[in-house]
Amino acid sequence: MSTTTVAVAPLTTQEAEALIDAARATAEAADVAVAVTVLDAGGHLLAFRRDDRAVLVAGETSTRKAYTALQLNAPTADLVDAVQPGGLFHTLPTALDRPLLFIAGGVPVHRGGRLIGAIGVGGGAPDQDHGFATAAVRSLA
């Protein structure tokens, strides 16, 4: 049995900026002011932008959504039910001293099947934010 590991290029700052531009363009087309955060695979900030008209809290929510998507390697939209009473992760938001946020708008970024980062969008309705983030990730592929 062979266990060859193939190196995957990390998410670059140029790609992070492209993700932000794509998310913002999609949000602008919907007339929604947003904040967008892109993290690398280690959870470090690669890029951030908040539209002038976006509510201030959008910056914090976009970052927490990206961090949550990265840590759990899943879109935050898929995790909302898991933190409800009786859900698999019901106590997770309060059990950890981490900036997790289980609201749609965070999406992991993969290359070659490997997690290389995450994007978070805040400022619109959760379903809108999820759509903006998903569109950005699709544009990177």
N, C-alpha and C positions, 0 to 999 in steps of 0.2 A: 504494500500500500504506500503510495506516494503522498507526501504532505507538502507539496510545493506551494509556496506563497507568492502571489503575484503582487508587485507593488502597484499601488493606485496613487495617482497624482493628487495632492491635497487641493482643497478649494483655494483659489488664488484671490488676491484683492481685486484684480480685474474682473473675475467672475462674480465676486460679491457685489461689486458696483453694477454689473450687468443685471444681477438678480434684483437689486434695488430699483434700477431703472425700469425693468419689466413690471414689477409689482406696482410701482407708482403710475406707470402709463395705463395699466389696467384700471387702477383706482380712479385716475383722472377721467378716463372714459365713462366711468360710472358716477362722476361728480362727487367723489368721496375723498376727503383729506385724510391721509394716513401717516403713520410712522412705520418704518421698516428697519428691522435688525437682521444682520447676517452674522452667524457665529461659525468658527471653524470646528473641526472634529473634537478639539480639546475644550470647547466652550468659550473660546476667546473671541472678543469682538473683532470682526473683520471690516464691517461697514455698518453705518447707521445714518438714517435721514428721517427727519420729521417735517412734513409739509407745514408751511406757515399757518395754515388754517386748522390744522389737526389739534384736537384737544390735548392738553399737556400730558394726561395720563396715558395717551396712546404710545408714547415713548417707552414707558415702563412696561405696558402690557405687551408691546411687540417683542421686547427683550425677554420677558418671562415666557412668552409663547415659544420663541425660538429655543430657549434653554430647555423647556419641557419636551419639545419635539426631539431635541438632540438626546437628552438623557434617556428617554424611553423609546427612541428610534421609531416613532409613530406620529402621524398627524394628530395634533391636539383635538381635532374634530372627532377622531375615533376614540378618544379617551374620556370624553365628557360623561358618559354613562358609568364608566368605571369608578368614578369618585362619588357617585350618588350613594345614599344609604343602601347598604347591602351589596354594593359593587366591589369588585376585586381590589381596587385601590382606595376604598372609602376613607381610610385614615391617612393615606399618603400625604395629602396637602398639609396636614398639621404635624405629621410624624417627623418630617425632615426640616432642617434649617436651610432650605434651598428655595430659590425663587421660582417655584413651579406654578403654572397657571393653566388650569384645565378648561380653557375656552378656545373655540375654533379660531385658527389663524396662524398656527405654528406647523411647519412642514419640514421633515428631514430632507437632506440633500444627499443623494447617493451617486457614486461613480463606480462602474464595474461591479455592482452589487455590494459595495462597501460604503458605510456611512462616512461622509466627508464634511458634514456641517449641517446647518439648519437655518431656515428663514422664519421670521415672525412678523406678522402684520397686525397693527392695531389702529383703531380709529373708526372703522365701519362696524356694521352689525357682524356678529361672529361668522355667519355664512358668507358674507361679502369678504371679510378678511381671509377666510380659508380659500375662497376663489382667487383672490389676488395673489396669495402665496403660491398656490398650486399652479397658476398661470406662469408665474415667474420661474418656478422649478422646471416646468415643461419647456420654457424658452431656452433654458440652459442646455437641455439635452441635444 
